[in-house]
Each structure stands twice: as C-alpha cells, then as structure tokens.
Amino acid sequence: MRRGLLLLSTVLLAFAVVPAATANRPMREVIPAPEDRVITGQCSFPVLGHIEGREIDTTFTDRAGNPVKLLGVFPGNTLTLTNLDTGRSITLGATGSFQLRAQPDGSGSAMVTGLGAWPEGNPITGEPGIWYQRGRVSATFDAEGNTTSLTSSGTLVNLCTQLAS
C-alpha cells in the first residue's frame, strides 16, 4: 500500500464494520490548520511546510451511530513550502476535498480532489518528493485494508525541483 494513502486506509478501516443506512444528523467539525512541519527525506534538502486555513469535516453515521462516510473540505487554504537551505519559498492553493466511504463488508474507498500536496511521496508510484496535485487521486480497499485499485486523473508535479532553484 502506498504511504500517502496509509492514513486514509486507517481511517477507512475504523468505519469498516457498519451498515450503509444513514439515519442520524451528520456531525460537523472545524479543524484549525496544523502546526508548521519540517519535511525531510523527500527532497535533497529540508522543507518547511506551512498551511493557512482550516479543514471542515462532516461525518455521517448509521442508525447505531457508527461512522459510514467522512467528507472533508479545505476552503480557501494555501500551502507555503520553504527550502530551509536556501530560503526559497513557493505558495500554492490547497483547496480541495476528500471522501472516505465504508461498505458493510469492511471494504471501502477514498478520494482526494482539488489542489494540494502529498508531502510523503507520490501517492501512485511511491517516488520520493513533495507532490502537488491538481485533479483526483482515488483508491479502493478490501476488508483487510489492502489497496485493490489506485488511480489518478489530472497532474502530480514534484515541487522539489521548483524549491531547489
């Protein structure tokens, strides 16, 4: 399984043992931007990642209160990456959304759409780098959390080259 989708599959597995019928009002949570993070091992230099904005998550549950779907959006977010060796920075849009869905048999799917970065390598190939997405990355998982399909539409660009110059 690709490292970039490991977190998505872990969350998806938490949803895995529930029926699909939704009867309760969804729960909405606004999450502030995470702390700045130094990204190492992806470019040939350390990179400081800074996000401006927030995440809004909506969790849908079945009649028993078990989560069956999670929708997240990043309205108006920006991402600033800084090469800590040279001070070179780039700021990019980071607006998009994600979906996690669980099926009654424990399988599920995940989809990330819009603009944003994969700081732990290319989500499709696993190639090192900080990859900027314009489009969609989708995956399906079996009941054990194994990736059964992985697709990308749009573009994935390694930002290490831009930060190096």
N, C-alpha and C positions, 0 to 999 in steps of 0.2 A: 504494500500500500504506500502511496506517495506521502512524504512527510507533511506536505502542505494541506492534505485532506485528513490527516490523523485526528486533529481536533474536531473537525466536522463529523467524522465517523464515531468518535467517542460520545459526542452529544447525541447523535442519532441513536446509538445503542441504548442510551438512557431512556429514549422514547419507545423502545422496541417492543415492549410487552403489552401494548394497549390496542383495544379495538378502534376502528376508524370513526365511529359516530361521534360527532361533536355536539354537546348539549349545553355546556357552560359558557358563560361570557368569557371572552379571551382576556388574558392578563397582559397589561402593557407596562413596560419598564423602560425608563430613560437612563442610559448609562453614560457618564461623562467620559471624555477622551482619556485613554490610558496615559500613564506616565511615559516620558521620553524613554527610548530604548536604544542601546548601542547594539548594532547588528554586526557580528563577526563571523568569519568563515564563509561568507558568500562572495564578497568582492576581495581584492587583494589588499584591502585597507579597511579599517573600521568605519562604520557609517552610523551616524546618529539619526534616528527616526523620531519625528515629532508630528503628532496628529492634532489638528484643530477641528473641533466639532464633537458630535455625540452620536451614540448609537441608540436607536429605538427598537426594542424587541417586543413582539407580540406573540404570546404563547397560547395556543388553542389546546383544549383538553377534551377528553371524552366524558361521559356521564359520571364516571368514577373519579374524575379529577386528574387522570393521568395525561401527561402531555402527548399530543399526537402530531403537532405541527408547530414549527417556530419560524416566524418571519422577522427579519431584521433589516433596518434601513439606516443609511448614513447620509442624512440630508445636509447638503452644503459643506461637507467635510473637505479639508485639504491635508495633504501629506507633504512635509518638508524633510528631505534627506540631505545630510551634510557629510561630506568626506572629512573625517577627523584629521587626516594627514595634511590636506591642502586647504581646508575651509570652503571648498566649492560646494554650493548648495543648489538644489532644484526643488521647486514647489509644484505640486501636481494636484489635480482634482482627485478626490477619493469618495465620490458619491456613487452609491450603488445599493445593492440589496443582497440578501441571502435567504434561502429557504431550506429547512430540514423537514422531511416528512418520514413518519414511521408507518409501516404496514403491520397488520395484525400478526403476521408470521415472524416478525422481528427484522425483516429486511427494510430497506428504506432508500431515500435519495437525498442528495444535497445539490444545491445550485447557487453559484455566486455570479451576479450580473453587475455590469456597470464598469466604473473606473476604480482601480485600487491596486495595491501592491501585495505580492506574495514574498515576504522577506526571508523565507526559509527555502528558497529554491523554486524552480519551475514546477508547478503543480502537475503537469502532464509528464514531463521527461525526467524530473528529479535533478536536472542540471543545476549546479550552484548559480547563485546570483540573486539579485533583488528584482523580481519580475513585475512589470506594470501591465495590468490587464485592462483592455478595452474590449468588452464583449462578455462572454459567458464561459464558465467552467462548470460542468455538471458531472456528477458521479452517482452510481447506484451501488448499494451494498447488500450482501446477503445477511442472513440472521446472525452469523458469527462476526460480522464487521469487515469481511473481506470485500475489496473493491471488485465489482463484477463488470462495470463499464466506467470509462473516464473519457470525456470529450471536451473539446474547447472550440468555440467559434469566436471570431474576432482576432485580436492580436495580443501577444505576450512579448514584451520587449525587456531585455536585460538592461537595467539602469546603471549597472556598474561602469559601463563604457562612458556614459554621459558624466558620471561623477568623477571619473579619472582625469578628464581633460581640464 
